[in-house]
Amino acid sequence: LTNLGATVIEIPASDGAHIDLGSVASELGDRGLTSVLVEGGGALAASLLRAGLVDRLAWFRAPALLGGDARPAVDGLDIEKLSDKFEFSPISSISAGVDGLDILVRKG
């Protein structure tokens, strides 16, 4: 990747298997990055939310139901009370045919 012009940042695993997302955010912030697009699976999305590292969402939607056996957009968040939910407010919405994109910002 470096031969193609990418900068590779090495962050050690905090538990031997997973990197500390706070360390990643700090390293990126030290490099002047204040907005990062993260693409991944439901486990990464849940980890970023639990770490308090999400303040804005770009939620792509399509009019389709996949059911409980599909891959979740966000894995389990261990929320025990409704008051512990992750709450966002819409700031814009764009439709592209039947699909769309919603931009949401974290409340509080």
C-alpha positions in Angstrom: 0.0 0.0 0.0 2.8 2.4 0.7 4.1 1.9 -2.8 0.7 3.2 -4.0 1.0 6.3 -1.8 -0.9 5.2 1.2 0.2 6.0 4.8 0.1 2.9 7.0 -0.3 3.5 10.7 0.5 0.6 13.0 -1.5 0.4 16.2 -0.8 -2.6 18.5 -3.6 -4.8 19.6 -4.8 -4.0 23.1 -5.8 -7.5 23.9 -3.8 -9.5 21.4 -6.6 -9.6 19.0 -8.4 -6.2 18.8 -6.9 -2.7 18.4 -7.8 0.0 20.8 -10.1 2.3 18.8 -9.4 5.2 21.1 -5.7 4.9 20.2 -6.6 4.9 16.5 -8.7 8.0 17.0 -5.9 9.8 18.9 -3.3 8.9 16.3 -5.5 10.2 13.5 -6.3 13.4 15.5 -2.6 13.9 16.0 -2.2 13.8 12.3 -4.9 16.5 11.8 -7.7 14.2 10.7 -11.0 15.2 12.3 -13.4 13.4 10.1 -13.0 9.7 9.1 -15.2 7.5 6.9 -15.3 4.0 8.4 -16.6 1.1 6.5 -16.9 -2.3 8.0 -19.3 -4.8 9.5 -21.7 -4.7 12.4 -19.0 -5.6 15.0 -16.9 -2.6 14.0 -19.9 -0.3 14.0 -20.9 -1.4 17.5 -17.3 -1.1 18.8 -17.1 2.5 17.5 -20.4 3.4 19.1 -19.5 1.8 22.5 -16.2 3.7 22.4 -18.0 7.0 22.0 -16.2 7.6 18.7 -19.3 8.2 16.5 -20.8 11.7 16.3 -22.3 11.6 12.8 -23.8 8.8 10.7 -24.3 8.5 6.9 -27.0 5.9 6.8 -27.6 4.4 3.4 -31.0 2.8 3.1 -33.0 0.8 0.6 -36.6 -0.4 0.7 -35.8 -4.1 1.4 -36.2 -6.4 4.4 -33.5 -9.0 5.1 -34.7 -10.6 8.3 -33.0 -11.8 11.5 -30.7 -14.2 9.7 -29.1 -11.4 7.7 -25.8 -9.7 8.7 -26.6 -6.8 11.0 -25.6 -3.2 10.3 -24.7 -2.9 14.0 -24.0 -5.8 16.3 -25.3 -6.1 19.8 -24.7 -3.0 21.9 -25.6 -4.5 25.3 -28.2 -1.8 26.0 -30.2 -2.7 29.1 -32.4 0.4 29.3 -34.1 2.5 26.6 -32.4 5.5 28.2 -29.0 4.0 27.2 -29.8 4.1 23.5 -27.5 5.8 21.0 -29.6 8.7 19.8 -29.1 10.7 16.6 -30.9 13.6 15.0 -31.4 13.9 11.2 -29.6 16.9 9.6 -30.3 16.0 5.9 -31.9 13.3 3.7 -31.3 12.6 0.1 -33.4 10.3 -2.1 -31.9 8.5 -5.1 -34.7 6.7 -6.8 -36.1 4.2 -4.2 -32.8 4.3 -2.2 -31.6 7.1 0.0 -29.0 8.5 2.3 -29.7 10.0 5.7 -27.1 12.1 7.5 -27.6 12.1 11.3 -25.7 13.8 14.1 -25.3 12.4 17.7 -27.5 14.0 20.3 -25.9 15.4 23.5 
